[in-house]
Amino acid sequence: MSKKLGFALSGLMLAMVAGTASADMDGGQLNISGLVVDNTCETRVDGGNKDGLILLQTATVGEIDAGVLNDTVGAKAKPFSITVDCSKANPNPGSTAKMTFGSVFFGNSKGTLNNDMSINNPSDGVNIALHQY
């Protein structure tokens, strides 16, 4: 089963966190990090690698109109795709892939990512939305 999901994005912050263990040794340091998952699906961002970087154009205040709408992408939308291939996992016929997006800055009723207010001079009223099309 291969499923391609298309998205349009007015902004995106992706962060992957992996556990790190370290041990001090005489004359050196050993760092171990990794991720163990129970799936065998392969993902690709825009047909490339499993990890992707989506670069956004800078939007001016004048280009931003009514804010985040459920059925319309915002200013300077950036289309991208995520392909999920689970054929090696031998899924049951008719099964579907599930995808979840999250962030420490998620926290409002419109499903957008809020601005990081802990940085110096953060902008006010800035949100990022992810729309499936």
Summary of the structure (lengths in Angstrom):
residues: 133
radius of gyration: 18.8
end to end distance: 19.9
largest distance: 60.1
contacts: 253
relative contact order: 0.31
helix: 5%
strand: 32%
